[in-house]
Amino acid sequence: MSRKQQLHRPGPQPGPPADDTGCSVLHVDMDAFFVSVELLERPELVGRPVVVGGAGARGVVAAASYEARAYGVHSAMPMTRARRLCPHAVVLPPRHEKYARVSAAVFEIFRTVTPLVEPLSLDEAFLDVAGAVRRLGRPAAIARSIRAQVREQQGITCSVGVAATKFVAKLASTRCKPDGLLVVPADGVEAFLHPLPAAALWGVGERTEQALARLGLRTVGQIAQVPLATLQRELGNALGSHLHELSWGRDPRAVVPHTPDKSIGAEETFDTDIDDPEIIRRELLRLSEKVGARLRESGNAGRTVSVKLRMADFKTITRARTLREPTDLARVIYVTACELYEAAGLERVRLRLVGVRVENLGPADQAPRQLALDEPETGWREAERAMDQVAHRFGRGAVRPAALVRRAAEGDARDDGDARR
């Protein structure tokens, strides 16, 4: 059994209701989210191995159905390997805008329960329901209600872990997937944690897992029995202390309703290496349009624009420039990105990936009014906001710069999605 399969094997079977007293933290995780959303429109694929991701030579798995996971397919795996493991899998291209819409609807369900919702990604979040108990019932009842509403309103399933801490709640949701609910009682944390493999602890990657194995520590319970000083000596003060606390289920972190984006970006991996500056600039335009739209959607503007350029030999160069004033306009982002690309001296170098990112974010409504390059009093800003309105109604592909129409027909790159952090 692989390390990933160990961490995701089914948890305890349903039994008598567990005591949820003091367990006010919920971790809600959509089951195979991207695939589940796709199956809403492709019901004939239910029960078959389905993979969402890039189909090109450098495509990566974004999500896999549980039928595909049975063959060892998992997210972030190269699509070529996924096809070898499961050659009969159905591969679907990702539709991020569709997933974002369903995600927004699911999070609206969460916020009818409690304002204390901490998003982790499009498909998972922590909720603190302590303030909702008097109104909606005990934590486990709230979890059951959330699962029912997600299923009824969106047609997909989710798994929910209920515990006294974020760490244990997240582990619980993992252990009851798919379509499960698991309560870890406050007085049952050690019994739940200690049989788990060491890799279940946050911060234990493959290298740390190997270091623990050399010490004979293969389960959480074994780690818990090692003196703190010994763990610190073998693993370093910070990691040793961290694993010692988690092995006893101690996690003081509160549910934080909103963590502001530090940056918003997007990147592209080409199916074949490209050294044509025209194609590179066209991709920079598309990425700038995407980043600008996401900035405006989030209500942010940023001062620093950066480009990421990865060459055929995987050497990666980043270049950044801080603007005089924050911007959320694709026009400004694109012009700056092109200048950074040209300044990098790679106009005839073969590239496998390009990316655009905007950092130093702040609320757009508090930023000084900035005119785009060559912009009259009414112009690019109004045009981009009009494009946002059209995209909101008809989808992002309904309107685009003319230079990207030919790009869409040619299909000269694969979208790797976006990143917010």
C-alpha positions as a Markdown table, in Angstrom:
| # | Residue | x | y | z |
|---|---|---|---|---|
| 1 | Met | 0.0 | 0.0 | 0.0 |
| 2 | Ser | 1.4 | 3.4 | -1.0 |
| 3 | Arg | 2.0 | 6.2 | 1.4 |
| 4 | Lys | -0.9 | 8.2 | -0.1 |
| 5 | Gln | -3.3 | 5.2 | 0.1 |
| 6 | Gln | -2.4 | 4.7 | 3.7 |
| 7 | Leu | -3.4 | 8.3 | 4.5 |
| 8 | His | -6.6 | 8.0 | 2.6 |
| 9 | Arg | -7.9 | 4.6 | 3.4 |
| 10 | Pro | -11.5 | 4.5 | 4.8 |
| 11 | Gly | -11.9 | 5.3 | 8.4 |
| 12 | Pro | -14.0 | 3.6 | 11.1 |
| 13 | Gln | -17.4 | 2.3 | 10.0 |
| 14 | Pro | -20.5 | 4.1 | 11.3 |
| 15 | Gly | -21.5 | 3.2 | 14.9 |
| 16 | Pro | -23.1 | 4.8 | 17.9 |
| 17 | Pro | -23.0 | 8.6 | 17.7 |
| 18 | Ala | -19.7 | 9.9 | 19.1 |
| 19 | Asp | -19.7 | 12.5 | 21.8 |
| 20 | Asp | -19.2 | 15.9 | 20.0 |
| 21 | Thr | -19.0 | 18.0 | 23.2 |
| 22 | Gly | -16.5 | 20.7 | 22.7 |
| 23 | Cys | -15.9 | 19.7 | 19.1 |
| 24 | Ser | -16.7 | 23.0 | 17.4 |
| 25 | Val | -14.3 | 22.8 | 14.5 |
| 26 | Leu | -15.4 | 21.3 | 11.2 |
| 27 | His | -13.3 | 20.5 | 8.2 |
| 28 | Val | -15.4 | 20.2 | 5.1 |
| 29 | Asp | -13.8 | 18.7 | 2.0 |
| 30 | Met | -15.5 | 18.1 | -1.3 |
| 31 | Asp | -15.1 | 14.6 | -2.7 |
| 32 | Ala | -13.0 | 14.5 | -5.9 |
| 33 | Phe | -14.4 | 18.0 | -6.5 |
| 34 | Phe | -13.4 | 18.8 | -10.1 |
| 35 | Val | -14.5 | 15.3 | -11.2 |
| 36 | Ser | -17.7 | 15.5 | -9.3 |
| 37 | Val | -18.6 | 18.8 | -11.0 |
| 38 | Glu | -17.8 | 17.4 | -14.4 |
| 39 | Leu | -20.1 | 14.3 | -13.7 |
| 40 | Leu | -23.0 | 16.6 | -13.1 |
| 41 | Glu | -23.0 | 17.2 | -16.9 |
| 42 | Arg | -21.7 | 13.7 | -17.8 |
| 43 | Pro | -23.7 | 11.3 | -15.7 |
| 44 | Glu | -22.9 | 8.5 | -18.1 |
| 45 | Leu | -19.3 | 8.6 | -16.7 |
| 46 | Val | -20.4 | 7.9 | -13.1 |
| 47 | Gly | -18.7 | 4.8 | -11.8 |
| 48 | Arg | -15.9 | 4.9 | -14.4 |
| 49 | Pro | -12.3 | 6.1 | -13.9 |
| 50 | Val | -12.3 | 9.8 | -14.8 |
| 51 | Val | -9.3 | 12.2 | -14.7 |
| 52 | Val | -9.4 | 15.9 | -15.0 |
| 53 | Gly | -6.3 | 17.6 | -16.2 |
| 54 | Gly | -4.1 | 18.6 | -19.2 |
| 55 | Ala | -4.1 | 16.1 | -22.0 |
| 56 | Gly | -0.9 | 17.3 | -23.6 |
| 57 | Ala | 2.5 | 15.6 | -23.3 |
| 58 | Arg | 3.2 | 17.8 | -20.2 |
| 59 | Gly | -0.3 | 17.6 | -18.8 |
| 60 | Val | -0.8 | 17.1 | -15.1 |
| 61 | Val | -3.7 | 15.5 | -13.2 |
| 62 | Ala | -5.8 | 18.1 | -11.4 |
| 63 | Ala | -8.3 | 15.6 | -10.0 |
| 64 | Ala | -9.1 | 11.9 | -10.2 |
| 65 | Ser | -12.3 | 10.0 | -9.4 |
| 66 | Tyr | -12.1 | 7.3 | -6.8 |
| 67 | Glu | -12.3 | 4.7 | -9.5 |
| 68 | Ala | -9.2 | 6.1 | -11.1 |
| 69 | Arg | -7.5 | 6.4 | -7.6 |
| 70 | Ala | -7.9 | 2.7 | -7.2 |
| 71 | Tyr | -5.3 | 2.4 | -10.0 |
| 72 | Gly | -2.8 | 4.7 | -8.2 |
| 73 | Val | -3.8 | 7.9 | -10.1 |
| 74 | His | -3.7 | 11.0 | -8.0 |
| 75 | Ser | -3.5 | 14.8 | -8.4 |
| 76 | Ala | -0.2 | 16.4 | -9.4 |
| 77 | Met | 0.8 | 13.2 | -11.2 |
| 78 | Pro | 2.0 | 13.6 | -14.8 |
| 79 | Met | -0.8 | 12.7 | -17.2 |
| 80 | Thr | 1.5 | 10.3 | -19.1 |
| 81 | Arg | 2.0 | 8.3 | -16.0 |
| 82 | Ala | -1.7 | 8.4 | -15.1 |
| 83 | Arg | -2.5 | 7.0 | -18.6 |
| 84 | Arg | 0.0 | 4.2 | -18.1 |
| 85 | Leu | -1.6 | 3.3 | -14.7 |
| 86 | Cys | -5.2 | 3.5 | -16.0 |
| 87 | Pro | -5.2 | 3.5 | -19.8 |
| 88 | His | -9.0 | 3.2 | -20.0 |
| 89 | Ala | -9.6 | 6.4 | -17.9 |
| 90 | Val | -11.6 | 9.2 | -19.4 |
| 91 | Val | -9.6 | 12.4 | -19.4 |
| 92 | Leu | -11.5 | 15.7 | -19.3 |
| 93 | Pro | -10.0 | 19.2 | -19.7 |
| 94 | Pro | -10.3 | 21.4 | -16.6 |
| 95 | Arg | -13.0 | 24.1 | -16.5 |
| 96 | His | -11.9 | 26.4 | -13.6 |
| 97 | Glu | -14.6 | 28.9 | -14.0 |
| 98 | Lys | -17.2 | 26.2 | -13.6 |
| 99 | Tyr | -15.5 | 24.9 | -10.5 |
| 100 | Ala | -15.3 | 28.4 | -9.1 |
| 101 | Arg | -19.0 | 29.0 | -9.5 |
| 102 | Val | -19.9 | 25.7 | -7.7 |
| 103 | Ser | -17.4 | 26.5 | -5.0 |
| 104 | Ala | -18.9 | 29.9 | -4.4 |
| 105 | Ala | -22.3 | 28.3 | -4.0 |
| 106 | Val | -21.0 | 25.8 | -1.5 |
| 107 | Phe | -19.2 | 28.5 | 0.5 |
| 108 | Glu | -22.5 | 30.4 | 0.7 |
| 109 | Ile | -24.0 | 27.3 | 2.4 |
| 110 | Phe | -21.1 | 27.4 | 4.9 |
| 111 | Arg | -21.7 | 31.1 | 5.6 |
| 112 | Thr | -25.4 | 30.5 | 6.4 |
| 113 | Val | -24.1 | 28.4 | 9.3 |
| 114 | Thr | -21.3 | 30.6 | 10.7 |
| 115 | Pro | -19.3 | 33.7 | 9.7 |
| 116 | Leu | -16.2 | 31.8 | 10.9 |
| 117 | Val | -15.3 | 30.1 | 7.6 |
| 118 | Glu | -11.6 | 29.7 | 6.7 |
| 119 | Pro | -11.1 | 28.7 | 3.0 |
| 120 | Leu | -8.2 | 26.5 | 2.2 |
| 121 | Ser | -8.9 | 26.0 | -1.5 |
| 122 | Leu | -11.9 | 25.9 | -3.8 |
| 123 | Asp | -13.0 | 22.6 | -2.3 |
| 124 | Glu | -12.2 | 22.7 | 1.4 |
| 125 | Ala | -12.6 | 24.9 | 4.5 |
| 126 | Phe | -12.6 | 25.0 | 8.2 |
| 127 | Leu | -15.7 | 26.2 | 10.1 |
| 128 | Asp | -16.0 | 27.2 | 13.7 |
| 129 | Val | -19.6 | 26.4 | 14.7 |
| 130 | Ala | -19.4 | 27.2 | 18.4 |
| 131 | Gly | -21.6 | 30.2 | 17.9 |
| 132 | Ala | -24.2 | 28.2 | 15.9 |
| 133 | Val | -24.9 | 25.4 | 18.3 |
| 134 | Arg | -27.7 | 27.1 | 20.2 |
| 135 | Arg | -29.4 | 28.0 | 16.8 |
| 136 | Leu | -28.7 | 24.9 | 14.7 |
| 137 | Gly | -27.9 | 22.1 | 17.2 |
| 138 | Arg | -24.8 | 20.1 | 18.1 |
| 139 | Pro | -21.7 | 20.1 | 15.9 |
| 140 | Ala | -22.4 | 16.7 | 14.4 |
| 141 | Ala | -26.0 | 17.7 | 13.5 |
| 142 | Ile | -24.6 | 20.9 | 11.8 |
| 143 | Ala | -22.2 | 18.7 | 9.9 |
| 144 | Arg | -25.0 | 16.4 | 8.7 |
| 145 | Ser | -27.0 | 19.5 | 7.6 |
| 146 | Ile | -24.1 | 20.9 | 5.6 |
| 147 | Arg | -23.6 | 17.6 | 3.8 |
| 148 | Ala | -27.3 | 17.3 | 3.0 |
| 149 | Gln | -27.5 | 20.9 | 1.7 |
| 150 | Val | -24.4 | 20.5 | -0.5 |
| 151 | Arg | -25.9 | 17.3 | -2.0 |
| 152 | Glu | -29.3 | 18.7 | -2.5 |
| 153 | Gln | -28.3 | 22.1 | -3.8 |
| 154 | Gln | -25.2 | 21.3 | -5.9 |
| 155 | Gly | -25.5 | 17.5 | -6.5 |
| 156 | Ile | -22.1 | 16.7 | -5.2 |
| 157 | Thr | -20.9 | 15.1 | -1.9 |
| 158 | Cys | -18.5 | 16.2 | 0.8 |
| 159 | Ser | -16.8 | 14.6 | 3.8 |
| 160 | Val | -16.7 | 16.4 | 7.2 |
| 161 | Gly | -14.4 | 15.9 | 10.1 |
| 162 | Val | -15.6 | 17.2 | 13.5 |
| 163 | Ala | -13.1 | 17.7 | 16.3 |
| 164 | Ala | -11.9 | 20.2 | 18.9 |
| 165 | Thr | -8.9 | 21.3 | 16.8 |
| 166 | Lys | -8.2 | 22.1 | 13.1 |
| 167 | Phe | -5.5 | 19.5 | 12.8 |
| 168 | Val | -7.7 | 16.6 | 14.1 |
| 169 | Ala | -10.7 | 17.8 | 12.1 |
| 170 | Lys | -8.8 | 17.7 | 8.9 |
| 171 | Leu | -7.4 | 14.3 | 9.6 |
| 172 | Ala | -11.0 | 13.1 | 10.4 |
| 173 | Ser | -12.4 | 14.3 | 7.1 |
| 174 | Thr | -9.5 | 12.5 | 5.3 |
| 175 | Arg | -10.2 | 9.3 | 7.1 |
| 176 | Cys | -13.9 | 9.2 | 6.3 |
| 177 | Lys | -13.7 | 9.9 | 2.6 |
| 178 | Pro | -15.6 | 9.7 | 0.4 |
| 179 | Asp | -19.0 | 11.0 | 1.4 |
| 180 | Gly | -18.5 | 10.5 | 5.1 |
| 181 | Leu | -18.8 | 12.1 | 8.5 |
| 182 | Leu | -16.4 | 11.4 | 11.4 |
| 183 | Val | -16.5 | 12.9 | 14.9 |
| 184 | Val | -13.3 | 12.6 | 17.0 |
| 185 | Pro | -14.4 | 13.1 | 20.6 |
| 186 | Ala | -12.3 | 15.5 | 22.7 |
| 187 | Asp | -11.4 | 12.7 | 25.1 |
| 188 | Gly | -10.7 | 10.3 | 22.2 |
| 189 | Val | -8.0 | 12.2 | 20.3 |
| 190 | Glu | -5.1 | 10.0 | 21.4 |
| 191 | Ala | -7.0 | 6.8 | 20.5 |
| 192 | Phe | -7.7 | 8.2 | 17.1 |
| 193 | Leu | -4.3 | 9.7 | 16.4 |
| 194 | His | -1.8 | 7.2 | 17.8 |
| 195 | Pro | -2.5 | 4.2 | 15.5 |
| 196 | Leu | -2.0 | 6.5 | 12.4 |
| 197 | Pro | 1.2 | 6.4 | 10.3 |
| 198 | Ala | 3.7 | 9.1 | 11.1 |
| 199 | Ala | 3.1 | 10.6 | 7.7 |
| 200 | Ala | -0.4 | 11.7 | 8.9 |
| 201 | Leu | 1.2 | 14.5 | 10.9 |
| 202 | Trp | 1.4 | 17.9 | 9.2 |
| 203 | Gly | 5.1 | 18.6 | 8.3 |
| 204 | Val | 6.0 | 15.0 | 7.7 |
| 205 | Gly | 7.0 | 14.7 | 4.1 |
| 206 | Glu | 8.9 | 11.8 | 2.6 |
| 207 | Arg | 12.3 | 13.0 | 3.8 |
| 208 | Thr | 11.1 | 13.5 | 7.4 |
| 209 | Glu | 9.2 | 10.2 | 7.3 |
| 210 | Gln | 12.4 | 8.4 | 6.3 |
| 211 | Ala | 14.3 | 10.2 | 9.2 |
| 212 | Leu | 11.6 | 9.0 | 11.6 |
| 213 | Ala | 11.7 | 5.5 | 10.2 |
| 214 | Arg | 15.5 | 5.4 | 10.9 |
| 215 | Leu | 14.7 | 6.1 | 14.5 |
| 216 | Gly | 12.1 | 3.3 | 14.5 |
| 217 | Leu | 9.2 | 5.8 | 14.6 |
| 218 | Arg | 6.5 | 4.7 | 12.2 |
| 219 | Thr | 3.3 | 5.6 | 14.0 |
| 220 | Val | 2.0 | 8.8 | 15.6 |
| 221 | Gly | 1.8 | 7.0 | 18.9 |
| 222 | Gln | 5.5 | 6.0 | 18.7 |
| 223 | Ile | 6.4 | 9.7 | 18.1 |
| 224 | Ala | 4.3 | 10.7 | 21.1 |
| 225 | Gln | 6.3 | 8.5 | 23.4 |
| 226 | Val | 9.6 | 10.0 | 22.5 |
| 227 | Pro | 10.9 | 12.7 | 24.9 |
| 228 | Leu | 10.6 | 16.2 | 23.4 |
| 229 | Ala | 14.4 | 16.8 | 23.9 |
| 230 | Thr | 15.1 | 13.7 | 21.8 |
| 231 | Leu | 12.9 | 14.8 | 18.9 |
| 232 | Gln | 14.5 | 18.2 | 19.0 |
| 233 | Arg | 18.0 | 16.8 | 18.9 |
| 234 | Glu | 17.2 | 14.4 | 16.0 |
| 235 | Leu | 14.9 | 16.7 | 13.9 |
| 236 | Gly | 15.8 | 20.2 | 15.0 |
| 237 | Asn | 14.1 | 22.4 | 17.6 |
| 238 | Ala | 11.2 | 23.7 | 15.5 |
| 239 | Leu | 10.2 | 20.4 | 13.8 |
| 240 | Gly | 10.7 | 18.4 | 16.9 |
| 241 | Ser | 8.5 | 20.6 | 18.9 |
| 242 | His | 5.9 | 20.8 | 16.2 |
| 243 | Leu | 5.6 | 17.0 | 15.8 |
| 244 | His | 5.6 | 16.5 | 19.6 |
| 245 | Glu | 2.6 | 18.8 | 20.0 |
| 246 | Leu | 0.7 | 17.3 | 17.1 |
| 247 | Ser | 1.3 | 13.7 | 18.2 |
| 248 | Trp | -0.8 | 14.6 | 21.3 |
| 249 | Gly | -3.5 | 16.4 | 19.2 |
| 250 | Arg | -2.5 | 19.9 | 20.4 |
| 251 | Asp | -3.2 | 22.6 | 17.9 |
| 252 | Pro | -4.0 | 26.1 | 19.3 |
| 253 | Arg | -4.8 | 27.7 | 15.9 |
| 254 | Ala | -8.1 | 29.4 | 15.6 |
| 255 | Val | -10.4 | 29.3 | 12.5 |
| 256 | Val | -9.5 | 32.6 | 10.7 |
| 257 | Pro | -12.4 | 33.7 | 8.5 |
| 258 | His | -10.3 | 35.3 | 5.8 |
| 259 | Thr | -6.6 | 35.3 | 4.9 |
| 260 | Pro | -6.0 | 38.0 | 2.4 |
| 261 | Asp | -4.3 | 37.0 | -0.9 |
| 262 | Lys | -0.6 | 37.8 | -0.8 |
| 263 | Ser | -0.4 | 37.5 | -4.6 |
| 264 | Ile | -2.5 | 36.5 | -7.6 |
| 265 | Gly | -1.0 | 34.8 | -10.6 |
| 266 | Ala | -1.3 | 32.4 | -13.5 |
| 267 | Glu | 1.1 | 30.4 | -15.5 |
| 268 | Glu | 1.2 | 28.3 | -18.7 |
| 269 | Thr | 3.2 | 25.2 | -19.6 |
| 270 | Phe | 3.7 | 24.8 | -23.4 |
| 271 | Asp | 3.1 | 21.4 | -25.0 |
| 272 | Thr | 6.4 | 21.9 | -26.8 |
| 273 | Asp | 9.2 | 24.3 | -26.0 |
| 274 | Ile | 8.6 | 27.7 | -27.7 |
| 275 | Asp | 11.2 | 30.3 | -28.8 |
| 276 | Asp | 8.8 | 32.5 | -30.8 |
| 277 | Pro | 8.5 | 35.9 | -29.1 |
| 278 | Glu | 5.1 | 36.5 | -30.7 |
| 279 | Ile | 3.7 | 33.4 | -29.1 |
| 280 | Ile | 5.3 | 34.2 | -25.8 |
| 281 | Arg | 3.8 | 37.7 | -25.8 |
| 282 | Arg | 0.4 | 36.3 | -26.7 |
| 283 | Glu | 0.6 | 34.0 | -23.7 |
| 284 | Leu | 1.7 | 37.0 | -21.5 |
| 285 | Leu | -1.4 | 38.8 | -22.7 |
| 286 | Arg | -3.7 | 35.9 | -21.9 |
| 287 | Leu | -2.2 | 35.5 | -18.5 |
| 288 | Ser | -2.4 | 39.2 | -17.8 |
| 289 | Glu | -6.0 | 39.2 | -18.8 |
| 290 | Lys | -6.7 | 36.3 | -16.4 |
| 291 | Val | -4.7 | 37.9 | -13.5 |
| 292 | Gly | -6.4 | 41.3 | -14.0 |
| 293 | Ala | -9.8 | 39.7 | -14.0 |
| 294 | Arg | -9.0 | 37.9 | -10.7 |
| 295 | Leu | -7.7 | 41.0 | -9.1 |
| 296 | Arg | -10.9 | 42.9 | -9.9 |
| 297 | Glu | -13.0 | 39.9 | -8.8 |
| 298 | Ser | -11.2 | 39.8 | -5.4 |
| 299 | Gly | -11.4 | 43.6 | -5.0 |
| 300 | Asn | -7.6 | 43.9 | -4.9 |
| 301 | Ala | -4.9 | 45.9 | -6.7 |
| 302 | Gly | -1.2 | 45.2 | -6.6 |
| 303 | Arg | 2.0 | 47.2 | -7.0 |
| 304 | Thr | 4.5 | 44.5 | -8.0 |
| 305 | Val | 4.3 | 42.7 | -11.4 |
| 306 | Ser | 6.5 | 39.7 | -11.9 |
| 307 | Val | 7.1 | 37.2 | -14.7 |
| 308 | Lys | 8.3 | 33.6 | -14.4 |
| 309 | Leu | 10.3 | 32.2 | -17.4 |
| 310 | Arg | 11.3 | 28.5 | -17.3 |
| 311 | Met | 13.7 | 27.3 | -20.0 |
| 312 | Ala | 13.8 | 23.9 | -21.7 |
| 313 | Asp | 16.5 | 22.7 | -19.2 |
| 314 | Phe | 14.2 | 23.6 | -16.3 |
| 315 | Lys | 16.3 | 26.6 | -15.3 |
| 316 | Thr | 13.8 | 29.3 | -14.1 |
| 317 | Ile | 14.2 | 33.0 | -14.1 |
| 318 | Thr | 11.9 | 35.5 | -12.4 |
| 319 | Arg | 11.9 | 39.2 | -13.0 |
| 320 | Ala | 9.8 | 41.8 | -11.1 |
| 321 | Arg | 9.0 | 45.5 | -11.1 |
| 322 | Thr | 7.2 | 47.6 | -8.6 |
| 323 | Leu | 4.9 | 50.2 | -10.0 |
| 324 | Arg | 4.4 | 53.7 | -8.7 |
| 325 | Glu | 0.7 | 53.0 | -8.0 |
| 326 | Pro | -1.3 | 49.8 | -7.5 |
| 327 | Thr | -3.2 | 48.4 | -10.5 |
| 328 | Asp | -5.8 | 45.8 | -11.3 |
| 329 | Leu | -5.7 | 46.5 | -15.1 |
| 330 | Ala | -4.6 | 43.8 | -17.5 |
| 331 | Arg | -3.3 | 46.4 | -19.9 |
| 332 | Val | -0.8 | 47.7 | -17.3 |
| 333 | Ile | 0.1 | 44.2 | -16.2 |
| 334 | Tyr | 0.7 | 43.0 | -19.8 |
| 335 | Val | 2.9 | 46.0 | -20.8 |
| 336 | Thr | 5.0 | 45.5 | -17.7 |
| 337 | Ala | 5.2 | 41.8 | -18.2 |
| 338 | Cys | 6.4 | 42.2 | -21.8 |
| 339 | Glu | 9.1 | 44.7 | -20.7 |
| 340 | Leu | 10.3 | 42.3 | -18.0 |
| 341 | Tyr | 10.4 | 39.4 | -20.6 |
| 342 | Glu | 12.4 | 41.6 | -23.0 |
| 343 | Ala | 14.8 | 42.7 | -20.3 |
| 344 | Ala | 15.5 | 39.1 | -19.3 |
| 345 | Gly | 17.2 | 38.6 | -22.7 |
| 346 | Leu | 15.3 | 35.4 | -23.5 |
| 347 | Glu | 13.5 | 36.4 | -26.7 |
| 348 | Arg | 15.2 | 33.6 | -28.7 |
| 349 | Val | 15.6 | 31.1 | -25.9 |
| 350 | Arg | 13.3 | 28.1 | -25.9 |
| 351 | Leu | 10.8 | 28.3 | -23.0 |
| 352 | Arg | 8.6 | 25.5 | -21.5 |
| 353 | Leu | 6.7 | 27.7 | -19.1 |
| 354 | Val | 5.7 | 31.4 | -18.6 |
| 355 | Gly | 3.9 | 33.0 | -15.7 |
| 356 | Val | 2.6 | 36.3 | -14.6 |
| 357 | Arg | 2.0 | 37.4 | -11.0 |
| 358 | Val | 0.9 | 40.5 | -9.2 |
| 359 | Glu | 2.0 | 41.0 | -5.6 |
| 360 | Asn | 1.9 | 43.7 | -2.8 |
| 361 | Leu | -1.9 | 43.5 | -2.8 |
| 362 | Gly | -4.3 | 45.9 | -1.1 |
| 363 | Pro | -7.9 | 46.9 | -1.4 |
| 364 | Ala | -8.5 | 48.4 | -4.9 |
| 365 | Asp | -11.0 | 51.0 | -3.5 |
| 366 | Gln | -8.2 | 52.4 | -1.4 |
| 367 | Ala | -5.7 | 52.6 | -4.1 |
| 368 | Pro | -4.9 | 55.9 | -5.9 |
| 369 | Arg | -6.7 | 56.3 | -9.2 |
| 370 | Gln | -4.3 | 55.2 | -11.9 |
| 371 | Leu | -4.5 | 55.7 | -15.7 |
| 372 | Ala | -3.2 | 52.9 | -17.8 |
| 373 | Leu | -0.5 | 53.6 | -20.3 |
| 374 | Asp | -2.0 | 55.9 | -23.0 |
| 375 | Glu | -5.4 | 55.7 | -21.4 |
| 376 | Pro | -7.8 | 58.6 | -21.8 |
| 377 | Glu | -10.3 | 59.5 | -19.1 |
| 378 | Thr | -12.5 | 56.8 | -20.3 |
| 379 | Gly | -10.9 | 53.8 | -21.9 |
| 380 | Trp | -9.1 | 50.7 | -20.8 |
| 381 | Arg | -10.5 | 50.7 | -17.3 |
| 382 | Glu | -14.1 | 50.9 | -18.5 |
| 383 | Ala | -13.4 | 48.4 | -21.3 |
| 384 | Glu | -12.0 | 45.8 | -18.8 |
| 385 | Arg | -14.9 | 46.2 | -16.4 |
| 386 | Ala | -17.4 | 45.8 | -19.3 |
| 387 | Met | -15.5 | 42.5 | -20.2 |
| 388 | Asp | -15.9 | 41.4 | -16.6 |
| 389 | Gln | -19.7 | 41.9 | -16.8 |
| 390 | Val | -19.9 | 40.0 | -20.1 |
| 391 | Ala | -17.7 | 37.2 | -18.7 |
| 392 | His | -19.8 | 37.0 | -15.5 |
| 393 | Arg | -23.0 | 36.4 | -17.6 |
| 394 | Phe | -21.7 | 34.3 | -20.5 |
| 395 | Gly | -18.4 | 32.9 | -19.3 |
| 396 | Arg | -14.8 | 34.1 | -19.5 |
| 397 | Gly | -14.3 | 32.9 | -23.1 |
| 398 | Ala | -17.2 | 35.0 | -24.4 |
| 399 | Val | -15.0 | 38.1 | -24.9 |
| 400 | Arg | -11.3 | 38.4 | -25.3 |
| 401 | Pro | -8.6 | 40.5 | -27.0 |
| 402 | Ala | -8.4 | 39.9 | -30.7 |
| 403 | Ala | -4.8 | 38.7 | -30.4 |
| 404 | Leu | -6.1 | 35.7 | -28.3 |
| 405 | Val | -8.8 | 34.6 | -30.8 |
| 406 | Arg | -6.1 | 33.1 | -33.1 |
| 407 | Arg | -4.4 | 31.6 | -30.0 |
| 408 | Ala | -7.6 | 29.8 | -29.0 |
| 409 | Ala | -7.9 | 28.3 | -32.5 |
| 410 | Glu | -4.3 | 27.2 | -32.6 |
| 411 | Gly | -4.2 | 25.8 | -29.0 |
| 412 | Asp | -0.5 | 26.4 | -28.7 |
| 413 | Ala | -0.3 | 26.0 | -24.9 |
| 414 | Arg | -1.9 | 24.2 | -22.0 |
| 415 | Asp | -3.3 | 26.1 | -19.0 |
| 416 | Asp | -1.8 | 25.2 | -15.7 |
| 417 | Gly | -4.4 | 27.1 | -13.8 |
| 418 | Asp | -3.8 | 29.9 | -11.3 |
| 419 | Ala | -2.3 | 30.3 | -7.9 |
| 420 | Arg | -3.3 | 32.5 | -5.0 |
| 421 | Arg | -1.4 | 32.5 | -1.8 |
